[in-house]
Each structure stands twice: as structure tokens, then as C-alpha cells.
Amino acid sequence: MEYGEKRRSVSFNLNDPEERALYQFSQKINFSGLVKQYLTREFKQQSHQISATPEASFQVNLGGDQ
């Protein structure tokens, strides 16, 4: 596994008013920090669900390419 800094991108469809508003909001905040906060919360929630299921193996599928 390669370590160091990696980047993931998010696309916004600026023709969609809701996505355009999200894009504009994302420019006013610490976008990277917010995304990491949400990812951490989701990861912990999914990890907890998996560990609560006795027959489940530890494999978290966050979707997208990895």
C-alpha cells in the first residue's frame, strides 16, 4: 500500500440548482475537513454495524473506487 498524500475529487453539476448551491457553499468552508468529518462518522457507524453482526467479516464497503 502506498502512503503519503492522496486526493479524491467531487464533481458538482452546476446546471442543477441544488448542486450549484452545494458547490458555492463548499467554497466558503473547510471542505476537506468537513468531508473527512462526515467520512469518519460514516466509517464508525458502518464499522459498528459490522462488528455487531457476529457472522460478518471486517470489510467496509464505502462505495466508489478504492
mmCIF file as Biopython writes it, N, C-alpha, C and O atoms, coordinates in Angstrom:
data_model
#
loop_
_atom_site.group_PDB
_atom_site.id
_atom_site.type_symbol
_atom_site.label_atom_id
_atom_site.label_alt_id
_atom_site.label_comp_id
_atom_site.label_asym_id
_atom_site.label_entity_id
_atom_site.label_seq_id
_atom_site.pdbx_PDB_ins_code
_atom_site.Cartn_x
_atom_site.Cartn_y
_atom_site.Cartn_z
_atom_site.occupancy
_atom_site.B_iso_or_equiv
_atom_site.auth_seq_id
_atom_site.auth_asym_id
_atom_site.pdbx_PDB_model_num
ATOM 1   N N  . MET A ? 1  ? 0.839   -1.187  0.000   1.0 0.0 1  A 1 
ATOM 2   C CA . MET A ? 1  ? 0.000   0.000   0.000   1.0 0.0 1  A 1 
ATOM 3   C C  . MET A ? 1  ? 0.880   1.247   0.000   1.0 0.0 1  A 1 
ATOM 4   O O  . MET A ? 1  ? 1.866   1.323   0.734   1.0 0.0 1  A 1 
ATOM 5   N N  . GLU A ? 2  ? 0.526   2.187   -0.804  1.0 0.0 2  A 1 
ATOM 6   C CA . GLU A ? 2  ? 1.288   3.421   -0.924  1.0 0.0 2  A 1 
ATOM 7   C C  . GLU A ? 2  ? 0.765   4.453   0.076   1.0 0.0 2  A 1 
ATOM 8   O O  . GLU A ? 2  ? -0.440  4.684   0.173   1.0 0.0 2  A 1 
ATOM 9   N N  . TYR A ? 3  ? 1.686   5.067   0.816   1.0 0.0 3  A 1 
ATOM 10  C CA . TYR A ? 3  ? 1.291   6.081   1.788   1.0 0.0 3  A 1 
ATOM 11  C C  . TYR A ? 3  ? 1.724   7.450   1.297   1.0 0.0 3  A 1 
ATOM 12  O O  . TYR A ? 3  ? 2.448   7.570   0.309   1.0 0.0 3  A 1 
ATOM 13  N N  . GLY A ? 4  ? 1.281   8.465   1.987   1.0 0.0 4  A 1 
ATOM 14  C CA . GLY A ? 4  ? 1.566   9.837   1.603   1.0 0.0 4  A 1 
ATOM 15  C C  . GLY A ? 4  ? 0.257   10.565  1.394   1.0 0.0 4  A 1 
ATOM 16  O O  . GLY A ? 4  ? -0.774  10.161  1.933   1.0 0.0 4  A 1 
ATOM 17  N N  . GLU A ? 5  ? 0.287   11.602  0.641   1.0 0.0 5  A 1 
ATOM 18  C CA . GLU A ? 5  ? -0.928  12.377  0.393   1.0 0.0 5  A 1 
ATOM 19  C C  . GLU A ? 5  ? -1.640  11.855  -0.844  1.0 0.0 5  A 1 
ATOM 20  O O  . GLU A ? 5  ? -1.019  11.629  -1.883  1.0 0.0 5  A 1 
ATOM 21  N N  . LYS A ? 6  ? -2.935  11.669  -0.724  1.0 0.0 6  A 1 
ATOM 22  C CA . LYS A ? 6  ? -3.774  11.245  -1.850  1.0 0.0 6  A 1 
ATOM 23  C C  . LYS A ? 6  ? -4.935  12.220  -1.951  1.0 0.0 6  A 1 
ATOM 24  O O  . LYS A ? 6  ? -5.352  12.800  -0.948  1.0 0.0 6  A 1 
ATOM 25  N N  . ARG A ? 7  ? -5.443  12.396  -3.125  1.0 0.0 7  A 1 
ATOM 26  C CA . ARG A ? 7  ? -6.579  13.289  -3.348  1.0 0.0 7  A 1 
ATOM 27  C C  . ARG A ? 7  ? -7.729  12.525  -3.972  1.0 0.0 7  A 1 
ATOM 28  O O  . ARG A ? 7  ? -7.529  11.622  -4.784  1.0 0.0 7  A 1 
ATOM 29  N N  . ARG A ? 8  ? -8.940  12.902  -3.580  1.0 0.0 8  A 1 
ATOM 30  C CA . ARG A ? 8  ? -10.167 12.389  -4.185  1.0 0.0 8  A 1 
ATOM 31  C C  . ARG A ? 8  ? -10.953 13.618  -4.624  1.0 0.0 8  A 1 
ATOM 32  O O  . ARG A ? 8  ? -10.938 14.643  -3.942  1.0 0.0 8  A 1 
ATOM 33  N N  . SER A ? 9  ? -11.628 13.520  -5.741  1.0 0.0 9  A 1 
ATOM 34  C CA . SER A ? 9  ? -12.354 14.693  -6.226  1.0 0.0 9  A 1 
ATOM 35  C C  . SER A ? 9  ? -13.865 14.477  -6.134  1.0 0.0 9  A 1 
ATOM 36  O O  . SER A ? 9  ? -14.357 13.349  -6.135  1.0 0.0 9  A 1 
ATOM 37  N N  . VAL A ? 10 ? -14.563 15.571  -6.058  1.0 0.0 10 A 1 
ATOM 38  C CA . VAL A ? 10 ? -16.030 15.578  -6.028  1.0 0.0 10 A 1 
ATOM 39  C C  . VAL A ? 10 ? -16.490 16.446  -7.190  1.0 0.0 10 A 1 
ATOM 40  O O  . VAL A ? 10 ? -15.978 17.547  -7.391  1.0 0.0 10 A 1 
ATOM 41  N N  . SER A ? 11 ? -17.448 15.955  -7.946  1.0 0.0 11 A 1 
ATOM 42  C CA . SER A ? 11 ? -17.985 16.722  -9.076  1.0 0.0 11 A 1 
ATOM 43  C C  . SER A ? 11 ? -19.332 17.320  -8.704  1.0 0.0 11 A 1 
ATOM 44  O O  . SER A ? 11 ? -20.145 16.684  -8.034  1.0 0.0 11 A 1 
ATOM 45  N N  . PHE A ? 12 ? -19.552 18.532  -9.142  1.0 0.0 12 A 1 
ATOM 46  C CA . PHE A ? 12 ? -20.823 19.224  -8.938  1.0 0.0 12 A 1 
ATOM 47  C C  . PHE A ? 12 ? -21.388 19.591  -10.298 1.0 0.0 12 A 1 
ATOM 48  O O  . PHE A ? 12 ? -20.685 20.161  -11.132 1.0 0.0 12 A 1 
ATOM 49  N N  . ASN A ? 13 ? -22.643 19.272  -10.524 1.0 0.0 13 A 1 
ATOM 50  C CA . ASN A ? 13 ? -23.328 19.651  -11.754 1.0 0.0 13 A 1 
ATOM 51  C C  . ASN A ? 13 ? -23.881 21.058  -11.551 1.0 0.0 13 A 1 
ATOM 52  O O  . ASN A ? 13 ? -24.907 21.233  -10.892 1.0 0.0 13 A 1 
ATOM 53  N N  . LEU A ? 14 ? -23.217 22.047  -12.104 1.0 0.0 14 A 1 
ATOM 54  C CA . LEU A ? 14 ? -23.617 23.435  -11.889 1.0 0.0 14 A 1 
ATOM 55  C C  . LEU A ? 14 ? -24.903 23.802  -12.624 1.0 0.0 14 A 1 
ATOM 56  O O  . LEU A ? 14 ? -25.436 24.893  -12.421 1.0 0.0 14 A 1 
ATOM 57  N N  . ASN A ? 15 ? -25.412 22.904  -13.478 1.0 0.0 15 A 1 
ATOM 58  C CA . ASN A ? 15 ? -26.713 23.123  -14.113 1.0 0.0 15 A 1 
ATOM 59  C C  . ASN A ? 15 ? -27.865 22.766  -13.179 1.0 0.0 15 A 1 
ATOM 60  O O  . ASN A ? 15 ? -29.007 23.157  -13.418 1.0 0.0 15 A 1 
ATOM 61  N N  . ASP A ? 16 ? -27.565 22.025  -12.117 1.0 0.0 16 A 1 
ATOM 62  C CA . ASP A ? 16 ? -28.555 21.649  -11.104 1.0 0.0 16 A 1 
ATOM 63  C C  . ASP A ? 16 ? -28.476 22.681  -9.973  1.0 0.0 16 A 1 
ATOM 64  O O  . ASP A ? 16 ? -27.433 22.814  -9.334  1.0 0.0 16 A 1 
ATOM 65  N N  . PRO A ? 17 ? -29.567 23.411  -9.722  1.0 0.0 17 A 1 
ATOM 66  C CA . PRO A ? 17 ? -29.532 24.479  -8.705  1.0 0.0 17 A 1 
ATOM 67  C C  . PRO A ? 17 ? -29.086 23.991  -7.322  1.0 0.0 17 A 1 
ATOM 68  O O  . PRO A ? 17 ? -28.361 24.697  -6.621  1.0 0.0 17 A 1 
ATOM 69  N N  . GLU A ? 18 ? -29.511 22.805  -6.932  1.0 0.0 18 A 1 
ATOM 70  C CA . GLU A ? 18 ? -29.132 22.283  -5.617  1.0 0.0 18 A 1 
ATOM 71  C C  . GLU A ? 18 ? -27.629 21.995  -5.554  1.0 0.0 18 A 1 
ATOM 72  O O  . GLU A ? 18 ? -26.966 22.339  -4.575  1.0 0.0 18 A 1 
ATOM 73  N N  . GLU A ? 19 ? -27.108 21.372  -6.589  1.0 0.0 19 A 1 
ATOM 74  C CA . GLU A ? 19 ? -25.672 21.084  -6.618  1.0 0.0 19 A 1 
ATOM 75  C C  . GLU A ? 19 ? -24.851 22.361  -6.754  1.0 0.0 19 A 1 
ATOM 76  O O  . GLU A ? 19 ? -23.759 22.457  -6.194  1.0 0.0 19 A 1 
ATOM 77  N N  . ARG A ? 20 ? -25.362 23.335  -7.487  1.0 0.0 20 A 1 
ATOM 78  C CA . ARG A ? 20 ? -24.664 24.622  -7.607  1.0 0.0 20 A 1 
ATOM 79  C C  . ARG A ? 20 ? -24.573 25.283  -6.235  1.0 0.0 20 A 1 
ATOM 80  O O  . ARG A ? 20 ? -23.534 25.839  -5.880  1.0 0.0 20 A 1 
ATOM 81  N N  . ALA A ? 21 ? -25.657 25.225  -5.464  1.0 0.0 21 A 1 
ATOM 82  C CA . ALA A ? 21 ? -25.657 25.804  -4.114  1.0 0.0 21 A 1 
ATOM 83  C C  . ALA A ? 21 ? -24.656 25.075  -3.219  1.0 0.0 21 A 1 
ATOM 84  O O  . ALA A ? 21 ? -23.960 25.703  -2.422  1.0 0.0 21 A 1 
ATOM 85  N N  . LEU A ? 22 ? -24.585 23.749  -3.352  1.0 0.0 22 A 1 
ATOM 86  C CA . LEU A ? 22 ? -23.612 22.988  -2.567  1.0 0.0 22 A 1 
ATOM 87  C C  . LEU A ? 22 ? -22.187 23.373  -2.957  1.0 0.0 22 A 1 
ATOM 88  O O  . LEU A ? 22 ? -21.322 23.516  -2.093  1.0 0.0 22 A 1 
ATOM 89  N N  . TYR A ? 23 ? -21.945 23.540  -4.251  1.0 0.0 23 A 1 
ATOM 90  C CA . TYR A ? 23 ? -20.621 23.943  -4.722  1.0 0.0 23 A 1 
ATOM 91  C C  . TYR A ? 23 ? -20.243 25.314  -4.152  1.0 0.0 23 A 1 
ATOM 92  O O  . TYR A ? 23 ? -19.126 25.504  -3.670  1.0 0.0 23 A 1 
ATOM 93  N N  . GLN A ? 24 ? -21.169 26.255  -4.210  1.0 0.0 24 A 1 
ATOM 94  C CA . GLN A ? 24 ? -20.892 27.595  -3.689  1.0 0.0 24 A 1 
ATOM 95  C C  . GLN A ? 24 ? -20.627 27.551  -2.190  1.0 0.0 24 A 1 
ATOM 96  O O  . GLN A ? 24 ? -19.739 28.242  -1.691  1.0 0.0 24 A 1 
ATOM 97  N N  . PHE A ? 25 ? -21.401 26.732  -1.472  1.0 0.0 25 A 1 
ATOM 98  C CA . PHE A ? 25 ? -21.183 26.569  -0.036  1.0 0.0 25 A 1 
ATOM 99  C C  . PHE A ? 25 ? -19.814 25.955  0.233   1.0 0.0 25 A 1 
ATOM 100 O O  . PHE A ? 25 ? -19.122 26.354  1.169   1.0 0.0 25 A 1 
ATOM 101 N N  . SER A ? 26 ? -19.424 24.976  -0.598  1.0 0.0 26 A 1 
ATOM 102 C CA . SER A ? 26 ? -18.152 24.281  -0.393  1.0 0.0 26 A 1 
ATOM 103 C C  . SER A ? 26 ? -16.955 25.217  -0.528  1.0 0.0 26 A 1 
ATOM 104 O O  . SER A ? 26 ? -15.884 24.938  0.011   1.0 0.0 26 A 1 
ATOM 105 N N  . GLN A ? 27 ? -17.130 26.316  -1.237  1.0 0.0 27 A 1 
ATOM 106 C CA . GLN A ? 27 ? -16.031 27.274  -1.403  1.0 0.0 27 A 1 
ATOM 107 C C  . GLN A ? 27 ? -15.862 28.185  -0.190  1.0 0.0 27 A 1 
ATOM 108 O O  . GLN A ? 27 ? -14.847 28.870  -0.068  1.0 0.0 27 A 1 
ATOM 109 N N  . LYS A ? 28 ? -16.847 28.198  0.705   1.0 0.0 28 A 1 
ATOM 110 C CA . LYS A ? 28 ? -16.815 29.098  1.862   1.0 0.0 28 A 1 
ATOM 111 C C  . LYS A ? 28 ? -16.378 28.403  3.143   1.0 0.0 28 A 1 
ATOM 112 O O  . LYS A ? 28 ? -16.220 29.053  4.176   1.0 0.0 28 A 1 
ATOM 113 N N  . ILE A ? 29 ? -16.181 27.088  3.089   1.0 0.0 29 A 1 
ATOM 114 C CA . ILE A ? 29 ? -15.868 26.325  4.296   1.0 0.0 29 A 1 
ATOM 115 C C  . ILE A ? 29 ? -14.570 25.548  4.107   1.0 0.0 29 A 1 
ATOM 116 O O  . ILE A ? 29 ? -13.981 25.547  3.025   1.0 0.0 29 A 1 
ATOM 117 N N  . ASN A ? 30 ? -14.139 24.894  5.168   1.0 0.0 30 A 1 
ATOM 118 C CA . ASN A ? 30 ? -13.014 23.962  5.091   1.0 0.0 30 A 1 
ATOM 119 C C  . ASN A ? 30 ? -13.575 22.656  4.529   1.0 0.0 30 A 1 
ATOM 120 O O  . ASN A ? 30 ? -13.936 21.754  5.285   1.0 0.0 30 A 1 
ATOM 121 N N  . PHE A ? 31 ? -13.646 22.562  3.215   1.0 0.0 31 A 1 
ATOM 122 C CA . PHE A ? 31 ? -14.293 21.450  2.528   1.0 0.0 31 A 1 
ATOM 123 C C  . PHE A ? 31 ? -13.632 20.120  2.879   1.0 0.0 31 A 1 
ATOM 124 O O  . PHE A ? 31 ? -14.320 19.148  3.189   1.0 0.0 31 A 1 
ATOM 125 N N  . SER A ? 32 ? -12.318 20.074  2.834   1.0 0.0 32 A 1 
ATOM 126 C CA . SER A ? 32 ? -11.593 18.845  3.134   1.0 0.0 32 A 1 
ATOM 127 C C  . SER A ? 32 ? -11.890 18.376  4.556   1.0 0.0 32 A 1 
ATOM 128 O O  . SER A ? 32 ? -12.145 17.194  4.785   1.0 0.0 32 A 1 
ATOM 129 N N  . GLY A ? 33 ? -11.855 19.294  5.497   1.0 0.0 33 A 1 
ATOM 130 C CA . GLY A ? 33 ? -12.127 18.955  6.892   1.0 0.0 33 A 1 
ATOM 131 C C  . GLY A ? 33 ? -13.544 18.441  7.092   1.0 0.0 33 A 1 
ATOM 132 O O  . GLY A ? 33 ? -13.764 17.487  7.837   1.0 0.0 33 A 1 
ATOM 133 N N  . LEU A ? 34 ? -14.506 19.072  6.427   1.0 0.0 34 A 1 
ATOM 134 C CA . LEU A ? 34 ? -15.896 18.654  6.552   1.0 0.0 34 A 1 
ATOM 135 C C  . LEU A ? 34 ? -16.108 17.264  5.953   1.0 0.0 34 A 1 
ATOM 136 O O  . LEU A ? 34 ? -16.782 16.426  6.550   1.0 0.0 34 A 1 
ATOM 137 N N  . VAL A ? 35 ? -15.539 17.023  4.786   1.0 0.0 35 A 1 
ATOM 138 C CA . VAL A ? 35 ? -15.669 15.709  4.149   1.0 0.0 35 A 1 
ATOM 139 C C  . VAL A ? 35 ? -15.041 14.634  5.039   1.0 0.0 35 A 1 
ATOM 140 O O  . VAL A ? 35 ? -15.617 13.558  5.204   1.0 0.0 35 A 1 
ATOM 141 N N  . LYS A ? 36 ? -13.881 14.909  5.607   1.0 0.0 36 A 1 
ATOM 142 C CA . LYS A ? 36 ? -13.232 13.932  6.483   1.0 0.0 36 A 1 
ATOM 143 C C  . LYS A ? 36 ? -14.079 13.668  7.730   1.0 0.0 36 A 1 
ATOM 144 O O  . LYS A ? 36 ? -14.151 12.536  8.208   1.0 0.0 36 A 1 
ATOM 145 N N  . GLN A ? 37 ? -14.714 14.712  8.251   1.0 0.0 37 A 1 
ATOM 146 C CA . GLN A ? 37 ? -15.594 14.557  9.409   1.0 0.0 37 A 1 
ATOM 147 C C  . GLN A ? 37 ? -16.766 13.620  9.080   1.0 0.0 37 A 1 
ATOM 148 O O  . GLN A ? 37 ? -17.066 12.703  9.844   1.0 0.0 37 A 1 
ATOM 149 N N  . TYR A ? 38 ? -17.413 13.854  7.958   1.0 0.0 38 A 1 
ATOM 150 C CA . TYR A ? 38 ? -18.530 13.004  7.539   1.0 0.0 38 A 1 
ATOM 151 C C  . TYR A ? 38 ? -18.067 11.581  7.260   1.0 0.0 38 A 1 
ATOM 152 O O  . TYR A ? 38 ? -18.738 10.627  7.653   1.0 0.0 38 A 1 
ATOM 153 N N  . LEU A ? 39 ? -16.932 11.423  6.588   1.0 0.0 39 A 1 
ATOM 154 C CA . LEU A ? 39 ? -16.409 10.092  6.307   1.0 0.0 39 A 1 
ATOM 155 C C  . LEU A ? 39 ? -16.092 9.336   7.595   1.0 0.0 39 A 1 
ATOM 156 O O  . LEU A ? 39 ? -16.378 8.143   7.702   1.0 0.0 39 A 1 
ATOM 157 N N  . THR A ? 40 ? -15.506 10.020  8.566   1.0 0.0 40 A 1 
ATOM 158 C CA . THR A ? 40 ? -15.185 9.399   9.848   1.0 0.0 40 A 1 
ATOM 159 C C  . THR A ? 40 ? -16.447 8.922   10.539  1.0 0.0 40 A 1 
ATOM 160 O O  . THR A ? 40 ? -16.493 7.803   11.050  1.0 0.0 40 A 1 
ATOM 161 N N  . ARG A ? 41 ? -17.469 9.760   10.559  1.0 0.0 41 A 1 
ATOM 162 C CA . ARG A ? 41 ? -18.748 9.403   11.183  1.0 0.0 41 A 1 
ATOM 163 C C  . ARG A ? 41 ? -19.356 8.182   10.490  1.0 0.0 41 A 1 
ATOM 164 O O  . ARG A ? 41 ? -19.800 7.248   11.158  1.0 0.0 41 A 1 
ATOM 165 N N  . GLU A ? 42 ? -19.377 8.185   9.169   1.0 0.0 42 A 1 
ATOM 166 C CA . GLU A ? 42 ? -19.950 7.072   8.406   1.0 0.0 42 A 1 
ATOM 167 C C  . GLU A ? 42 ? -19.133 5.800   8.609   1.0 0.0 42 A 1 
ATOM 168 O O  . GLU A ? 42 ? -19.698 4.719   8.769   1.0 0.0 42 A 1 
ATOM 169 N N  . PHE A ? 43 ? -17.813 5.923   8.602   1.0 0.0 43 A 1 
ATOM 170 C CA . PHE A ? 43 ? -16.935 4.770   8.803   1.0 0.0 43 A 1 
ATOM 171 C C  . PHE A ? 43 ? -17.186 4.132   10.160  1.0 0.0 43 A 1 
ATOM 172 O O  . PHE A ? 43 ? -17.311 2.912   10.258  1.0 0.0 43 A 1 
ATOM 173 N N  . LYS A ? 44 ? -17.261 4.953   11.216  1.0 0.0 44 A 1 
ATOM 174 C CA . LYS A ? 44 ? -17.512 4.437   12.562  1.0 0.0 44 A 1 
ATOM 175 C C  . LYS A ? 44 ? -18.877 3.774   12.650  1.0 0.0 44 A 1 
ATOM 176 O O  . LYS A ? 44 ? -19.023 2.729   13.284  1.0 0.0 44 A 1 
ATOM 177 N N  . GLN A ? 45 ? -19.871 4.373   12.022  1.0 0.0 45 A 1 
ATOM 178 C CA . GLN A ? 45 ? -21.212 3.809   12.051  1.0 0.0 45 A 1 
ATOM 179 C C  . GLN A ? 45 ? -21.232 2.457   11.340  1.0 0.0 45 A 1 
ATOM 180 O O  . GLN A ? 45 ? -21.798 1.498   11.867  1.0 0.0 45 A 1 
ATOM 181 N N  . GLN A ? 46 ? -20.633 2.363   10.169  1.0 0.0 46 A 1 
ATOM 182 C CA . GLN A ? 46 ? -20.612 1.108   9.431   1.0 0.0 46 A 1 
ATOM 183 C C  . GLN A ? 46 ? -19.742 0.070   10.128  1.0 0.0 46 A 1 
ATOM 184 O O  . GLN A ? 46 ? -20.079 -1.113  10.125  1.0 0.0 46 A 1 
ATOM 185 N N  . SER A ? 47 ? -18.639 0.485   10.718  1.0 0.0 47 A 1 
ATOM 186 C CA . SER A ? 47 ? -17.780 -0.452  11.440  1.0 0.0 47 A 1 
ATOM 187 C C  . SER A ? 47 ? -18.527 -1.022  12.641  1.0 0.0 47 A 1 
ATOM 188 O O  . SER A ? 47 ? -18.409 -2.209  12.947  1.0 0.0 47 A 1 
ATOM 189 N N  . HIS A ? 48 ? -19.285 -0.187  13.310  1.0 0.0 48 A 1 
ATOM 190 C CA . HIS A ? 48 ? -20.066 -0.634  14.467  1.0 0.0 48 A 1 
ATOM 191 C C  . HIS A ? 48 ? -21.139 -1.618  14.033  1.0 0.0 48 A 1 
ATOM 192 O O  . HIS A ? 48 ? -21.364 -2.624  14.706  1.0 0.0 48 A 1 
ATOM 193 N N  . GLN A ? 49 ? -21.806 -1.341  12.916  1.0 0.0 49 A 1 
ATOM 194 C CA . GLN A ? 49 ? -22.838 -2.245  12.414  1.0 0.0 49 A 1 
ATOM 195 C C  . GLN A ? 49 ? -22.242 -3.595  12.050  1.0 0.0 49 A 1 
ATOM 196 O O  . GLN A ? 49 ? -22.844 -4.637  12.311  1.0 0.0 49 A 1 
ATOM 197 N N  . ILE A ? 50 ? -21.073 -3.577  11.455  1.0 0.0 50 A 1 
ATOM 198 C CA . ILE A ? 50 ? -20.418 -4.822  11.051  1.0 0.0 50 A 1 
ATOM 199 C C  . ILE A ? 50 ? -19.993 -5.617  12.279  1.0 0.0 50 A 1 
ATOM 200 O O  . ILE A ? 50 ? -20.198 -6.829  12.334  1.0 0.0 50 A 1 
ATOM 201 N N  . SER A ? 51 ? -19.400 -4.943  13.267  1.0 0.0 51 A 1 
ATOM 202 C CA . SER A ? 51 ? -18.928 -5.661  14.455  1.0 0.0 51 A 1 
ATOM 203 C C  . SER A ? 51 ? -20.102 -6.153  15.302  1.0 0.0 51 A 1 
ATOM 204 O O  . SER A ? 51 ? -19.932 -7.074  16.101  1.0 0.0 51 A 1 
ATOM 205 N N  . ALA A ? 52 ? -21.287 -5.560  15.148  1.0 0.0 52 A 1 
ATOM 206 C CA . ALA A ? 52 ? -22.467 -6.006  15.888  1.0 0.0 52 A 1 
ATOM 207 C C  . ALA A ? 52 ? -23.073 -7.260  15.276  1.0 0.0 52 A 1 
ATOM 208 O O  . ALA A ? 52 ? -23.907 -7.911  15.904  1.0 0.0 52 A 1 
ATOM 209 N N  . THR A ? 53 ? -22.665 -7.608  14.061  1.0 0.0 53 A 1 
ATOM 210 C CA . THR A ? 53 ? -23.166 -8.802  13.383  1.0 0.0 53 A 1 
ATOM 211 C C  . THR A ? 53 ? -22.120 -9.903  13.535  1.0 0.0 53 A 1 
ATOM 212 O O  . THR A ? 53 ? -21.052 -9.816  12.930  1.0 0.0 53 A 1 
ATOM 213 N N  . PRO A ? 54 ? -22.403 -10.934 14.327  1.0 0.0 54 A 1 
ATOM 214 C CA . PRO A ? 54 ? -21.382 -11.958 14.623  1.0 0.0 54 A 1 
ATOM 215 C C  . PRO A ? 54 ? -20.814 -12.650 13.399  1.0 0.0 54 A 1 
ATOM 216 O O  . PRO A ? 54 ? -19.613 -12.917 13.360  1.0 0.0 54 A 1 
ATOM 217 N N  . GLU A ? 55 ? -21.630 -12.951 12.394  1.0 0.0 55 A 1 
ATOM 218 C CA . GLU A ? 55 ? -21.135 -13.695 11.245  1.0 0.0 55 A 1 
ATOM 219 C C  . GLU A ? 55 ? -20.474 -12.820 10.193  1.0 0.0 55 A 1 
ATOM 220 O O  . GLU A ? 55 ? -19.955 -13.342 9.206   1.0 0.0 55 A 1 
ATOM 221 N N  . ALA A ? 56 ? -20.477 -11.501 10.374  1.0 0.0 56 A 1 
ATOM 222 C CA . ALA A ? 56 ? -19.890 -10.594 9.381   1.0 0.0 56 A 1 
ATOM 223 C C  . ALA A ? 56 ? -18.377 -10.531 9.536   1.0 0.0 56 A 1 
ATOM 224 O O  . ALA A ? 56 ? -17.855 -10.523 10.651  1.0 0.0 56 A 1 
ATOM 225 N N  . SER A ? 57 ? -17.689 -10.487 8.420   1.0 0.0 57 A 1 
ATOM 226 C CA . SER A ? 57 ? -16.246 -10.279 8.456   1.0 0.0 57 A 1 
ATOM 227 C C  . SER A ? 57 ? -15.990 -8.780  8.439   1.0 0.0 57 A 1 
ATOM 228 O O  . SER A ? 57 ? -16.872 -7.999  8.082   1.0 0.0 57 A 1 
ATOM 229 N N  . PHE A ? 58 ? -14.790 -8.379  8.822   1.0 0.0 58 A 1 
ATOM 230 C CA . PHE A ? 58 ? -14.481 -6.948  8.852   1.0 0.0 58 A 1 
ATOM 231 C C  . PHE A ? 58 ? -14.118 -6.474  7.462   1.0 0.0 58 A 1 
ATOM 232 O O  . PHE A ? 58 ? -12.959 -6.525  7.050   1.0 0.0 58 A 1 
ATOM 233 N N  . GLN A ? 59 ? -15.125 -6.014  6.751   1.0 0.0 59 A 1 
ATOM 234 C CA . GLN A ? 59 ? -14.916 -5.439  5.420   1.0 0.0 59 A 1 
ATOM 235 C C  . GLN A ? 59 ? -15.943 -4.339  5.258   1.0 0.0 59 A 1 
ATOM 236 O O  . GLN A ? 59 ? -17.144 -4.609  5.243   1.0 0.0 59 A 1 
ATOM 237 N N  . VAL A ? 60 ? -15.488 -3.107  5.136   1.0 0.0 60 A 1 
ATOM 238 C CA . VAL A ? 60 ? -16.379 -1.971  4.997   1.0 0.0 60 A 1 
ATOM 239 C C  . VAL A ? 60 ? -16.355 -1.523  3.552   1.0 0.0 60 A 1 
ATOM 240 O O  . VAL A ? 60 ? -15.290 -1.210  3.021   1.0 0.0 60 A 1 
ATOM 241 N N  . ASN A ? 61 ? -17.510 -1.486  2.905   1.0 0.0 61 A 1 
ATOM 242 C CA . ASN A ? 61 ? -17.604 -1.026  1.524   1.0 0.0 61 A 1 
ATOM 243 C C  . ASN A ? 61 ? -18.147 0.396   1.548   1.0 0.0 61 A 1 
ATOM 244 O O  . ASN A ? 61 ? -19.334 0.616   1.790   1.0 0.0 61 A 1 
ATOM 245 N N  . LEU A ? 62 ? -17.270 1.352   1.293   1.0 0.0 62 A 1 
ATOM 246 C CA . LEU A ? 62 ? -17.676 2.757   1.284   1.0 0.0 62 A 1 
ATOM 247 C C  . LEU A ? 62 ? -18.139 3.199   -0.098  1.0 0.0 62 A 1 
ATOM 248 O O  . LEU A ? 62 ? -18.491 4.362   -0.292  1.0 0.0 62 A 1 
ATOM 249 N N  . GLY A ? 63 ? -18.140 2.299   -1.040  1.0 0.0 63 A 1 
ATOM 250 C CA . GLY A ? 63 ? -18.551 2.634   -2.398  1.0 0.0 63 A 1 
ATOM 251 C C  . GLY A ? 63 ? -17.453 3.340   -3.162  1.0 0.0 63 A 1 
ATOM 252 O O  . GLY A ? 63 ? -16.421 3.693   -2.590  1.0 0.0 63 A 1 
ATOM 253 N N  . GLY A ? 64 ? -17.662 3.543   -4.424  1.0 0.0 64 A 1 
ATOM 254 C CA . GLY A ? 64 ? -16.684 4.220   -5.261  1.0 0.0 64 A 1 
ATOM 255 C C  . GLY A ? 64 ? -15.461 3.364   -5.481  1.0 0.0 64 A 1 
ATOM 256 O O  . GLY A ? 64 ? -15.408 2.203   -5.074  1.0 0.0 64 A 1 
ATOM 257 N N  . ASP A ? 65 ? -14.485 3.953   -6.129  1.0 0.0 65 A 1 
ATOM 258 C CA . ASP A ? 65 ? -13.260 3.203   -6.392  1.0 0.0 65 A 1 
ATOM 259 C C  . ASP A ? 65 ? -12.315 3.373   -5.236  1.0 0.0 65 A 1 
ATOM 260 O O  . ASP A ? 65 ? -12.265 4.437   -4.617  1.0 0.0 65 A 1 
ATOM 261 N N  . GLN A ? 66 ? -11.559 2.329   -4.935  1.0 0.0 66 A 1 
ATOM 262 C CA . GLN A ? 66 ? -10.639 2.383   -3.808  1.0 0.0 66 A 1 
ATOM 263 C C  . GLN A ? 66 ? -9.244  2.086   -4.211  1.0 0.0 66 A 1 
ATOM 264 O O  . GLN A ? 66 ? -8.344  2.091   -3.371  1.0 0.0 66 A 1 
#
